[in-house]
Amino acid sequence: MTRAGQPEANQPEAGQPEANQPEAGQPEANQPEAGQPEANQPEAGQPRAGQPGVPAAPHGLGLADPERENALLVGIIEAISAGPQLGPLASRAAQLIVDATATDVCFVHMLDDSGGALILTGATPPFDRQVGRIGLPLGEGISGWVATHRKPVVIASGKESDPRYRYFPELGGHDYTSMASVPMATRPGGLVGVLNVHTRDRREFSDRDVRLLTSIGSLVAGAMHQGRLHRQLAAREQAAERFADQVIAAQEAERGRLARDIHDGIMQRLVSVTYHLDAAAEAVAAASPFGAEQLTIARGLADLTLDEARAAVAGLRPPVLDDLGLADGLASLARSVAQLEVQVDAAECDLPEHTQTALYRIAQEALQNIVKHANATRAHIRMYGDAEHAVLWVTDNGRGFEHATVGGASGGRSGEISYGLRTMAERAELMGGRLEVTSRPGLGTTVTAIIPAGPAGPAGPVTAAAPGEAGDPPGQPG
């Protein structure tokens, strides 16, 4: 109930129009103004789609279907997650776009590293065979124009009459009527490439279609930008690894040349000097005892110099590697350590000279550490190689140690061990490999060197099964 003189609830006051009613002279809501066609209605004189004899209006890409859009996004995410390789990513994205948009072919052109040309990086069959073979300078062709101006281009028909168009027989341009070309760009990377779709039958691409394609292109562009950065980084790492390998090879070649020069020059002359000193000592022995004594001293100095020259040659390039090879060289090294019983199981591997030298030096340093610090009686050297890596183990049955003690030591026995391990680790890392040490007090030590068999590069994961428990070489009881 309302009070007398008050209007009922939800009723307008006198002189006011009812709610939801337009004022005088205004059209009703959702009604077009005079002379304007109704929403979604054709203008006067235009036939309605679906009437007899009138073909259906050409549809867009078909992405208005949420299920298709979701399937496309899920597919692109899966393609991105598969890895950073650009070719597979671009080709997979092209196929997903064709499947989701009901177009006939899709091309993904990517900006090259110089930024001056577009390279076909992905395409749907049968044009996937042309991936990597088609290049287009920026500014040429529809794709080049889109890349330069960063604006989409839509051509419903007659693209041959467009002055920007460039025909590629390999891509069958004459077989397709309509096309849409959009730039692929990402905020951190800028322009990445151009995405093109083509249809055999005439198709009108709406603004909404272009926006959807641009969004898809941006999504793919982010992944392709990351893939390009990954590829560039990998290429730089490989170049650095090749350079390091060349430097190491040049160093080893120079060390070998110096060793040969010392051996064939200085050492031979020193040997000749000793012969002459012996002959002179015999000649003056009776006439001048003092002279004979001085010649004997000179002979001793000559012998000392000759020993130092031999040590220098061995330090520059172990002669045993040239004479016997790595496997037999390790066996010879083991025999030279009289303080230990050393077992050697080494397969001959086809390795670069500098790799052989590094492995030999690591084994040599490991045996020296065992003799000096391990208080061991037995050691075991094992080596094998495959197409990717060479692996060397040196195991002893000595006292072992705690890693923390060695890492933090600055002097004394543990400091000397730490220095030896650092030397071995540096040799392995210089070759692109790594050194692993396994040790426990009372259970011995195992040193494992893993080095790439080819050019220097990061040593990947290797299942390096130790030849035996620390301090228990194979075939020998603990």
C-alpha positions as CSV (number, residue, x, y, z in Angstrom):
1,M,0.0,0.0,0.0
2,T,1.1,3.6,-0.7
3,R,0.2,6.7,1.1
4,A,-2.4,9.0,-0.4
5,G,-1.0,11.3,-3.0
6,Q,2.2,9.1,-3.5
7,P,2.7,7.1,-6.6
8,E,2.9,3.4,-6.4
9,A,6.3,1.7,-6.2
10,N,8.2,1.5,-9.5
11,Q,5.8,3.9,-11.1
12,P,7.1,7.2,-12.5
13,E,6.0,10.5,-11.2
14,A,3.6,12.6,-13.2
15,G,5.1,13.9,-16.4
16,Q,8.0,11.4,-16.3
17,P,8.3,8.6,-18.9
18,E,8.0,5.0,-17.8
19,A,11.2,3.1,-17.0
20,N,13.1,1.7,-20.0
21,Q,11.0,3.8,-22.3
22,P,12.7,6.3,-24.6
23,E,12.1,10.0,-24.3
24,A,9.9,11.6,-26.9
25,G,11.5,11.7,-30.3
26,Q,14.1,9.1,-29.3
27,P,14.0,5.6,-31.0
28,E,13.4,2.6,-28.8
29,A,16.5,0.7,-27.4
30,N,18.2,-1.6,-29.9
31,Q,16.3,0.0,-32.7
32,P,18.3,1.6,-35.5
33,E,17.9,5.3,-36.3
34,A,15.9,6.3,-39.3
35,G,17.6,5.4,-42.5
36,Q,20.0,2.9,-40.8
37,P,19.9,-0.9,-41.4
38,E,19.2,-3.2,-38.5
39,A,22.2,-4.8,-36.9
40,N,23.4,-7.9,-38.8
41,Q,20.9,-7.0,-41.6
42,P,21.9,-6.3,-45.2
43,E,21.3,-2.8,-46.6
44,A,18.4,-2.2,-48.9
45,G,18.7,-4.0,-52.2
46,Q,21.2,-6.6,-50.8
47,P,20.1,-10.3,-50.8
48,R,20.0,-12.1,-47.5
49,A,22.5,-15.0,-47.1
50,G,20.7,-18.3,-47.1
51,Q,17.9,-17.3,-49.5
52,P,17.4,-19.5,-52.5
53,G,20.0,-18.9,-55.2
54,V,22.2,-16.8,-52.9
55,P,25.5,-18.4,-51.8
56,A,26.4,-18.3,-48.1
57,A,28.6,-15.3,-47.1
58,P,32.3,-16.2,-47.1
59,H,33.4,-17.1,-43.6
60,G,36.7,-16.1,-41.9
61,L,39.3,-18.3,-40.4
62,G,36.9,-20.3,-38.3
63,L,38.6,-19.3,-35.1
64,A,35.3,-18.0,-33.6
65,D,34.8,-21.6,-32.4
66,P,36.3,-21.6,-28.8
67,E,37.1,-25.3,-29.1
68,R,39.2,-24.7,-32.2
69,E,41.0,-21.8,-30.6
70,N,41.8,-23.8,-27.5
71,A,43.0,-26.7,-29.5
72,L,45.3,-24.4,-31.5
73,L,46.7,-22.8,-28.3
74,V,47.3,-26.2,-26.7
75,G,49.0,-27.4,-29.9
76,I,51.3,-24.4,-30.0
77,I,52.2,-24.8,-26.4
78,E,53.1,-28.4,-27.0
79,A,55.2,-27.4,-30.0
80,I,57.0,-24.7,-27.9
81,S,57.6,-27.2,-25.1
82,A,59.1,-29.8,-27.5
83,G,62.4,-27.8,-27.7
84,P,64.1,-24.7,-29.0
85,Q,64.8,-26.0,-32.5
86,L,63.4,-23.4,-34.9
87,G,62.6,-25.6,-37.9
88,P,60.4,-28.2,-36.1
89,L,58.7,-25.4,-34.1
90,A,57.9,-23.4,-37.2
91,S,56.7,-26.4,-39.2
92,R,54.5,-27.6,-36.4
93,A,53.0,-24.2,-35.9
94,A,52.2,-23.9,-39.6
95,Q,50.4,-27.2,-39.6
96,L,48.4,-26.3,-36.5
97,I,47.3,-23.0,-38.0
98,V,46.2,-24.7,-41.2
99,D,44.2,-27.3,-39.3
100,A,42.6,-24.8,-37.0
101,T,41.8,-22.1,-39.6
102,A,40.6,-24.3,-42.5
103,T,43.1,-22.6,-44.8
104,D,45.1,-24.6,-47.4
105,V,48.7,-23.7,-46.8
106,C,50.8,-21.8,-44.2
107,F,54.3,-20.4,-44.5
108,V,56.4,-19.1,-41.6
109,H,59.2,-16.8,-42.8
110,M,61.8,-15.9,-40.1
111,L,64.2,-13.0,-40.1
112,D,67.8,-14.1,-40.5
113,D,70.6,-13.3,-38.0
114,S,71.7,-10.3,-40.2
115,G,68.2,-8.8,-40.1
116,G,68.3,-8.2,-43.8
117,A,66.3,-11.1,-45.2
118,L,63.4,-13.5,-44.5
119,I,64.1,-17.2,-44.7
120,L,61.4,-19.8,-45.1
121,T,61.6,-21.7,-41.8
122,G,58.4,-23.6,-41.6
123,A,55.7,-24.7,-44.1
124,T,53.0,-27.2,-44.5
125,P,53.4,-30.1,-47.0
126,P,54.2,-30.3,-49.8
127,F,56.2,-27.1,-49.4
128,D,58.1,-28.3,-46.3
129,R,60.8,-29.5,-48.8
130,Q,61.5,-25.8,-49.6
131,V,62.3,-24.9,-45.9
132,G,65.7,-23.2,-45.7
133,R,65.9,-22.8,-49.5
134,I,63.7,-19.7,-50.0
135,G,65.0,-16.3,-49.1
136,L,63.5,-12.9,-49.5
137,P,65.2,-9.5,-48.9
138,L,63.3,-7.1,-46.7
139,G,61.1,-4.9,-48.7
140,E,60.6,-7.4,-51.6
141,G,57.3,-9.3,-52.1
142,I,54.3,-9.2,-49.9
143,S,56.2,-10.8,-47.0
144,G,59.1,-8.4,-47.3
145,W,56.7,-5.4,-47.3
146,V,54.9,-6.7,-44.2
147,A,58.2,-7.2,-42.4
148,T,59.4,-3.7,-43.4
149,H,56.2,-1.8,-42.5
150,R,55.1,-4.2,-39.8
151,K,51.5,-4.0,-41.0
152,P,49.3,-6.9,-42.1
153,V,48.2,-7.4,-45.8
154,V,45.0,-9.1,-46.9
155,I,44.4,-9.9,-50.6
156,A,41.1,-11.6,-51.5
157,S,42.0,-12.1,-55.2
158,G,44.2,-10.8,-57.9
159,K,47.4,-10.8,-56.0
160,E,49.4,-11.0,-59.2
161,S,48.3,-7.4,-60.0
162,D,49.6,-6.1,-56.7
163,P,53.0,-4.4,-57.4
164,R,54.4,-5.8,-54.1
165,Y,53.8,-9.4,-55.1
166,R,56.7,-11.7,-56.1
167,Y,56.1,-15.1,-57.6
168,F,58.0,-18.1,-56.4
169,P,57.5,-21.2,-58.6
170,E,58.6,-23.4,-55.8
171,L,55.7,-22.2,-53.6
172,G,53.0,-22.6,-56.2
173,G,51.6,-19.0,-55.8
174,H,49.4,-19.2,-58.9
175,D,47.4,-22.1,-57.3
176,Y,46.1,-20.0,-54.5
177,T,43.6,-17.1,-54.7
178,S,43.4,-15.4,-51.3
179,M,46.1,-14.7,-48.7
180,A,46.7,-13.0,-45.4
181,S,50.1,-11.9,-44.3
182,V,50.8,-10.7,-40.7
183,P,54.0,-9.7,-38.9
184,M,55.3,-11.9,-36.1
185,A,56.7,-9.7,-33.4
186,T,57.5,-9.9,-29.7
187,R,58.2,-7.1,-27.3
188,P,61.7,-8.2,-26.2
189,G,62.9,-9.3,-29.6
190,G,61.0,-7.0,-32.0
191,L,60.2,-8.3,-35.5
192,V,60.9,-12.1,-35.7
193,G,59.3,-12.9,-39.0
194,V,56.1,-13.0,-41.1
195,L,53.2,-15.5,-41.1
196,N,51.3,-16.2,-44.3
197,V,48.1,-18.2,-44.9
198,H,46.7,-19.0,-48.4
199,T,43.5,-20.5,-49.7
200,R,42.7,-21.9,-53.1
201,D,39.1,-20.5,-53.1
202,R,38.4,-16.9,-52.6
203,R,38.0,-15.9,-49.0
204,E,37.4,-12.6,-47.3
205,F,39.6,-12.1,-44.2
206,S,37.9,-9.8,-41.7
207,D,39.7,-7.5,-39.2
208,R,38.9,-10.0,-36.5
209,D,40.6,-12.8,-38.5
210,V,43.7,-10.6,-38.9
211,R,43.8,-9.8,-35.2
212,L,43.6,-13.5,-34.4
213,L,46.4,-14.4,-36.8
214,T,48.5,-11.5,-35.4
215,S,48.0,-12.9,-31.9
216,I,49.0,-16.4,-33.0
217,G,52.0,-14.9,-34.7
218,S,53.0,-13.1,-31.6
219,L,52.7,-16.2,-29.5
220,V,54.9,-18.2,-31.9
221,A,57.3,-15.2,-32.3
222,G,58.1,-15.3,-28.6
223,A,59.1,-19.0,-28.8
224,M,61.0,-18.5,-32.0
225,H,62.9,-15.5,-30.6
226,Q,64.0,-17.7,-27.7
227,G,64.9,-20.5,-30.1
228,R,67.0,-18.1,-32.2
229,L,68.8,-16.8,-29.1
230,H,69.5,-20.4,-28.1
231,R,70.8,-21.2,-31.6
232,Q,73.0,-18.2,-31.6
233,L,74.4,-19.0,-28.1
234,A,75.0,-22.6,-29.1
235,A,76.8,-21.4,-32.3
236,R,79.0,-19.1,-30.2
237,E,79.8,-21.8,-27.8
238,Q,80.7,-24.1,-30.6
239,A,82.9,-21.5,-32.1
240,A,84.6,-20.9,-28.8
241,E,85.1,-24.6,-28.3
242,R,86.6,-25.0,-31.8
243,F,88.9,-22.0,-31.1
244,A,89.9,-23.5,-27.8
245,D,90.6,-26.9,-29.5
246,Q,92.7,-25.1,-32.2
247,V,94.6,-23.2,-29.6
248,I,95.3,-26.4,-27.6
249,A,96.3,-28.3,-30.8
250,A,98.6,-25.4,-31.8
251,Q,100.2,-25.4,-28.3
252,E,100.7,-29.2,-28.4
253,A,102.2,-28.9,-31.9
254,E,104.6,-26.2,-30.7
255,R,105.5,-28.2,-27.6
256,G,106.2,-31.2,-29.8
257,R,108.4,-29.1,-32.1
258,L,110.4,-27.7,-29.1
259,A,110.8,-31.2,-27.7
260,R,112.2,-32.5,-31.0
261,D,114.5,-29.5,-31.4
262,I,115.9,-30.0,-27.9
263,H,116.2,-33.8,-28.4
264,D,117.8,-33.6,-31.9
265,G,119.8,-30.4,-31.2
266,I,120.9,-29.6,-27.7
267,M,120.8,-33.1,-26.3
268,Q,122.9,-34.6,-29.1
269,R,125.5,-31.8,-28.7
270,L,125.6,-32.5,-24.9
271,V,126.2,-36.2,-25.6
272,S,129.0,-35.2,-28.0
273,V,130.5,-32.9,-25.3
274,T,130.5,-35.7,-22.8
275,Y,132.5,-37.9,-25.2
276,H,135.0,-35.2,-25.8
277,L,135.3,-34.6,-22.0
278,D,136.0,-38.3,-21.4
279,A,138.7,-38.3,-24.1
280,A,140.3,-35.2,-22.7
281,A,140.3,-36.6,-19.2
282,E,142.0,-39.7,-20.3
283,A,144.6,-37.7,-22.2
284,V,145.6,-35.4,-19.3
285,A,145.2,-37.8,-16.4
286,A,148.9,-38.6,-16.1
287,A,150.3,-35.1,-17.0
288,S,147.9,-32.9,-15.0
289,P,145.8,-34.4,-12.2
290,F,144.2,-31.0,-11.6
291,G,143.2,-30.8,-15.2
292,A,141.7,-34.3,-15.1
293,E,139.8,-33.4,-12.0
294,Q,138.3,-30.3,-13.6
295,L,137.3,-32.3,-16.7
296,T,135.6,-34.8,-14.4
297,I,133.6,-32.0,-12.8
298,A,132.7,-30.6,-16.3
299,R,131.6,-34.1,-17.3
300,G,129.3,-34.2,-14.2
301,L,127.8,-30.8,-15.2
302,A,127.3,-32.0,-18.7
303,D,125.5,-35.1,-17.4
304,L,123.3,-32.9,-15.2
305,T,122.4,-30.6,-18.1
306,L,121.6,-33.6,-20.2
307,D,119.2,-35.0,-17.5
308,E,117.5,-31.6,-17.3
309,A,117.1,-31.5,-21.1
310,R,115.6,-35.0,-21.0
311,A,113.2,-33.8,-18.3
312,A,112.3,-30.8,-20.3
313,V,111.5,-33.0,-23.4
314,A,109.4,-35.3,-21.3
315,G,107.5,-32.3,-19.9
316,L,106.8,-30.8,-23.3
317,R,105.7,-34.0,-24.9
318,P,106.0,-37.5,-23.4
319,P,108.1,-39.4,-25.9
320,V,106.4,-42.6,-25.0
321,L,103.2,-41.4,-26.6
322,D,105.0,-40.9,-29.9
323,D,106.7,-44.3,-29.6
324,L,104.0,-46.5,-28.1
325,G,100.7,-44.7,-28.2
326,L,98.4,-43.9,-25.2
327,A,97.5,-47.4,-24.1
328,D,101.0,-48.8,-24.1
329,G,102.2,-45.4,-22.8
330,L,100.0,-45.8,-19.7
331,A,101.4,-49.4,-19.2
332,S,104.9,-48.0,-19.4
333,L,104.0,-45.3,-16.9
334,A,102.7,-47.9,-14.5
335,R,105.9,-49.9,-14.8
336,S,107.9,-46.8,-13.9
337,V,106.2,-46.5,-10.5
338,A,108.3,-49.0,-8.4
339,Q,106.5,-48.2,-5.2
340,L,103.1,-49.5,-6.3
341,E,101.6,-52.6,-7.9
342,V,99.8,-51.0,-10.8
343,Q,97.3,-52.8,-13.0
344,V,96.4,-51.3,-16.4
345,D,93.4,-52.0,-18.5
346,A,93.5,-49.5,-21.4
347,A,92.0,-49.8,-24.9
348,E,93.8,-48.0,-27.7
349,C,91.6,-45.1,-28.7
350,D,91.8,-42.9,-31.8
351,L,92.2,-39.5,-30.0
352,P,93.8,-36.2,-30.9
353,E,97.4,-35.9,-29.7
354,H,96.5,-33.1,-27.2
355,T,93.8,-35.3,-25.7
356,Q,96.2,-38.2,-25.4
357,T,98.7,-35.9,-23.7
358,A,96.1,-34.6,-21.2
359,L,94.9,-38.1,-20.2
360,Y,98.5,-39.3,-19.8
361,R,99.3,-36.3,-17.6
362,I,96.2,-36.8,-15.5
363,A,97.2,-40.5,-14.9
364,Q,100.8,-39.4,-14.2
365,E,99.7,-36.8,-11.6
366,A,97.2,-39.3,-10.0
367,L,100.0,-41.9,-9.6
368,Q,102.3,-39.2,-8.1
369,N,99.6,-38.3,-5.6
370,I,99.1,-41.9,-4.7
371,V,102.8,-42.4,-4.1
372,K,103.1,-39.2,-2.0
373,H,100.0,-39.2,0.0
374,A,97.8,-42.3,-0.2
375,N,100.0,-44.9,1.6
376,A,98.7,-47.4,-0.9
377,T,100.1,-50.7,-2.1
378,R,98.0,-51.1,-5.2
379,A,96.5,-49.0,-8.0
380,H,94.4,-49.6,-11.0
381,I,94.4,-47.6,-14.3
382,R,91.5,-48.2,-16.7
383,M,90.7,-46.3,-19.9
384,Y,88.2,-46.7,-22.7
385,G,86.8,-44.4,-25.4
386,D,83.8,-44.2,-27.7
387,A,82.7,-41.8,-30.4
388,E,81.9,-39.1,-27.9
389,H,84.1,-39.4,-24.8
390,A,87.3,-40.9,-23.4
391,V,87.1,-41.9,-19.8
392,L,90.1,-42.6,-17.5
393,W,89.9,-44.0,-14.0
394,V,92.8,-44.2,-11.5
395,T,91.9,-46.1,-8.3
396,D,94.0,-46.9,-5.2
397,N,93.6,-48.8,-2.0
398,G,95.1,-46.1,0.1
399,R,93.9,-44.1,3.2
400,G,91.4,-41.9,1.3
401,F,90.4,-38.5,2.5
402,E,87.4,-36.2,3.1
403,H,86.5,-33.8,0.3
404,A,85.8,-30.9,2.6
405,T,89.3,-31.2,4.2
406,V,91.0,-31.1,0.8
407,G,88.9,-28.3,-0.5
408,G,89.6,-26.1,2.5
409,A,93.2,-26.9,3.0
410,S,95.9,-24.3,2.4
411,G,98.9,-26.3,3.3
412,G,100.4,-29.5,4.5
413,R,99.6,-32.9,3.1
414,S,95.9,-32.1,2.3
415,G,96.9,-28.9,0.7
416,E,99.3,-30.8,-1.6
417,I,96.6,-33.2,-2.5
418,S,94.3,-30.3,-3.3
419,Y,96.9,-28.8,-5.5
420,G,97.3,-32.1,-7.4
421,L,93.6,-32.5,-7.9
422,R,93.2,-28.9,-9.1
423,T,96.0,-29.5,-11.6
424,M,94.2,-32.6,-12.9
425,A,90.8,-30.8,-13.0
426,E,92.3,-27.9,-14.9
427,R,93.7,-30.2,-17.5
428,A,90.3,-31.9,-17.9
429,E,88.4,-28.6,-18.1
430,L,90.9,-27.2,-20.6
431,M,89.9,-30.1,-22.9
432,G,86.2,-29.4,-22.3
433,G,85.8,-32.3,-19.9
434,R,85.6,-32.7,-16.2
435,L,87.2,-34.5,-13.2
436,E,85.3,-36.4,-10.6
437,V,86.9,-37.6,-7.3
438,T,85.4,-40.3,-5.0
439,S,87.1,-40.9,-1.7
440,R,86.4,-41.9,1.9
441,P,88.8,-42.2,4.7
442,G,90.1,-45.8,4.9
443,L,88.5,-46.8,1.6
444,G,90.9,-45.4,-1.0
445,T,90.3,-42.9,-3.8
446,T,89.0,-43.0,-7.4
447,V,89.8,-40.2,-9.8
448,T,87.7,-40.2,-13.0
449,A,88.5,-37.9,-16.0
450,I,85.9,-37.6,-18.7
451,I,87.1,-35.8,-21.8
452,P,85.3,-35.3,-25.2
453,A,86.8,-37.6,-27.9
454,G,86.4,-34.9,-30.6
455,P,86.8,-31.1,-30.5
456,A,86.8,-29.5,-27.0
457,G,83.3,-29.0,-25.7
458,P,81.3,-29.5,-22.5
459,A,81.4,-33.1,-21.4
460,G,77.9,-34.3,-21.3
461,P,76.5,-36.8,-18.8
462,V,78.4,-40.1,-18.9
463,T,77.5,-43.2,-16.9
464,A,81.1,-43.8,-15.7
465,A,80.8,-47.0,-13.8
466,A,83.9,-47.1,-11.6
467,P,86.2,-50.0,-12.2
468,G,85.7,-51.1,-8.6
469,E,85.0,-49.7,-5.2
470,A,87.5,-47.2,-4.0
471,G,90.6,-49.1,-2.7
472,D,89.4,-52.3,-4.4
473,P,90.5,-52.6,-8.0
474,P,88.8,-55.2,-10.1
475,G,90.1,-58.7,-9.6
476,Q,91.9,-57.7,-6.3
477,P,90.5,-58.3,-2.9
478,G,90.1,-55.4,-0.5
